[in-house]
Amino acid sequence: MALFPPKNPVPTPTPVPMPAVTKPSTLPPEDINRAKQLGTCIRARFAQTLVGQDNLRESLITTLVAGGHILIESVPGLAKTTAAQTLATSVSGSFKRVQCTPDLMPSDLVGTQVFDFATQKFSTQIGPIHANFVLLDEINRSNAKTQSAMLEAMAEGATTIGGQCIALPKPFMVIATQNPIEEEGTFNLPEAQMDRFMMKAVMTYPTAQEEQRMLTMLTHLGSDTFDSRTLTGDVVSISDVEFLRAAARRVHVSDAIMKYAVDITATSRGAGTKPVQGLSTLVRLGASPRASIALTRIGQANALMQGRDYVIPEDVKAFTHEVLRHRILLTFEALADGVTSDQVVDSIVQAVPVP
């Protein structure tokens, strides 16, 4: 008698055939021309309110087309709110602005249930986040509980009020502004919330010529406050935004471009085809796979705005800093030495071979 009787052989599973990967249909020329015209219309609105800051303008438009959310950071007084309002009022959708403060509660943002004594029932009152465009001004001044409510809305596209799930309108875009963390009364945003923003744009001081042009514009307008009613030009409709987002998803992305986006993200985590020497002493947490998705979607949107139905490496490289800078967490040694995340992104872009 055998001590260990032979076991029944395990049947070999039948391999499941993978579905064939079909190349997405190319965009017709009329759709590409329509997308370029819509982009020109939005840029014409920016020309009436913003002087300089071309990178910020393109970041806002590209994020809108890619279907993501954007975070704008700068010191006070550099027209963060004006840029956000300009993009929101360029589209004929609903727009709400929320001024974030430490005592702002989730119900102030999402909504709440109010008891109606006449009907003896609770009625749901939705908050200002239920809009197509939501400007969260100085988001890093709000408390952690309110930031978690914002995270649910940005991640799920819906809010929960009294156990009832309410979908947000489409398109939905969050434009958040924040002051640098060294400013008084500000708090760091959680890493999970920072990762939900497709881009983080950093504004710098304008040049002397641009500041003079800004003063000239304000003198001609006769007012220092933003008023969308004084702007001229066509307004993009909600259906136009849906068209832009659908057209951007149909822009062709080759396997080489996808590998390039993954290689950039993997290099930030210490891997990649050509790892950066000494990166582990500077970066304690690299970019998540959501960064690869963002690079691909941003590349598709930028290609569409440039009049192409295919993505080239320059489309991905153009917004690498905006996509990665808030997803890379530096070590304490790097912060002590004055190293910035933009410098780390520079080294990553230089190290990764371009297809």
C-alpha positions, 0 to 999 in steps of 0.5 A, spaced: 500 500 500 502 506 497 503 511 503 501 517 499 496 515 493 497 518 487 492 524 486 487 525 480 490 529 475 488 536 475 485 538 468 488 543 464 484 549 463 482 551 456 485 557 454 480 563 453 481 567 447 483 574 448 478 579 444 481 582 438 483 589 439 480 593 433 483 600 431 478 606 433 475 609 427 479 615 425 475 622 426 473 625 420 476 632 417 469 635 419 469 633 426 477 635 427 475 642 424 469 643 429 474 641 435 479 646 433 473 652 432 471 650 439 478 651 442 479 658 438 472 660 441 474 659 448 481 662 447 477 668 444 474 669 451 480 668 455 483 673 451 478 678 454 480 677 461 487 674 462 493 677 460 499 672 459 498 665 462 498 661 456 500 655 459 494 655 464 489 657 459 491 651 455 491 646 461 484 648 463 482 647 456 485 641 455 483 638 462 476 640 460 476 636 453 480 630 457 474 630 462 478 631 468 479 636 474 484 641 475 488 644 481 491 651 480 496 653 485 499 660 486 500 666 491 494 670 492 493 676 486 495 672 480 488 671 477 486 664 479 479 665 480 478 669 474 481 664 469 477 659 472 471 663 471 473 665 464 473 657 462 466 656 466 462 662 463 465 660 456 460 654 456 453 655 457 452 650 463 451 651 470 456 654 474 457 655 482 463 658 486 464 655 493 469 659 498 472 654 502 473 656 509 475 652 515 468 651 518 465 649 511 461 643 512 460 637 507 452 639 507 454 646 505 457 643 499 453 637 497 446 638 500 442 636 506 435 634 508 430 639 511 424 637 514 418 640 511 412 641 517 407 642 512 408 635 509 411 632 515 416 629 510 424 630 509 426 634 502 432 634 499 436 640 498 442 639 493 448 643 494 452 648 490 457 642 487 451 639 483 453 644 477 457 643 471 463 647 473 464 648 480 470 652 482 472 650 489 476 657 491 482 656 496 480 648 497 486 647 502 483 652 507 477 647 508 477 641 513 478 634 512 471 632 513 469 637 507 475 634 503 472 627 503 465 629 501 469 633 495 473 626 493 466 622 493 464 627 488 470 627 484 471 620 484 464 617 483 460 623 479 455 622 485 453 625 492 450 621 497 445 625 501 441 622 507 442 615 504 440 617 497 445 617 491 444 623 487 448 623 480 452 630 478 450 633 472 454 631 466 459 634 464 462 635 471 468 639 472 472 641 478 476 647 478 480 648 485 485 653 487 489 653 492 495 658 495 502 654 497 502 651 503 506 656 507 501 661 507 497 662 513 491 658 515 492 652 509 492 645 510 495 639 506 490 636 501 490 628 502 494 624 497 488 621 495 484 627 493 491 630 490 491 624 485 484 625 483 486 631 479 488 630 472 492 636 472 496 641 477 497 648 474 502 652 478 502 660 476 508 664 476 508 672 476 507 676 470 512 680 466 513 687 467 510 688 460 504 683 461 502 687 468 502 693 464 498 690 459 493 687 464 493 695 467 491 697 460 485 692 459 482 694 466 482 701 464 479 700 458 474 695 462 472 700 467 472 695 472 476 691 476 471 685 478 470 679 473 463 680 469 461 675 464 456 679 461 461 684 458 465 678 454 463 678 447 464 672 442 460 665 442 459 661 448 460 653 447 454 649 449 454 643 453 453 639 447 459 641 444 463 639 450 460 632 450 462 632 443 469 634 444 470 629 450 467 624 445 472 626 439 478 626 444 476 619 446 476 617 439 483 620 437 488 614 436 493 612 441 499 607 438 502 602 443 508 606 443 505 612 446 502 608 451 508 604 453 511 611 453 506 614 458 507 607 462 515 608 462 514 615 465 510 613 470 514 607 472 520 611 472 517 616 477 517 609 482 524 607 481 523 602 475 522 604 468 527 602 462 532 607 464 531 608 471 534 615 474 540 614 478 539 616 486 531 617 485 530 613 491 533 618 495 529 624 493 522 620 492 518 616 497 512 615 493 511 615 485 506 617 481 500 612 481 497 608 474 492 614 474 498 618 472 498 613 466 491 614 464 491 622 465 497 622 460 494 618 455 487 622 456 491 629 456 495 626 450 488 625 446 485 632 448 491 636 446 492 632 439 485 634 438 486 641 439 492 641 435 488 638 429 490 631 429 487 624 430 493 621 433 497 622 439 505 624 438 510 624 443 510 631 444 502 631 446 504 627 452 511 631 454 507 637 453 503 636 460 508 631 463 509 636 469 502 638 470 500 631 470 506 628 475 508 634 480 502 633 485 503 625 484 510 625 486 512 625 494 519 628 496 523 625 501 525 629 507 532 629 505 530 632 498 525 637 501 531 640 506 536 640 500 530 645 496 529 639 491 522 641 487 518 636 484 518 639 477 526 638 478 524 631 479 520 630 473 525 634 468 530 628 470 524 623 469 523 626 462 530 626 460 531 619 462 525 616 458 527 615 451 522 618 446 519 613 441 
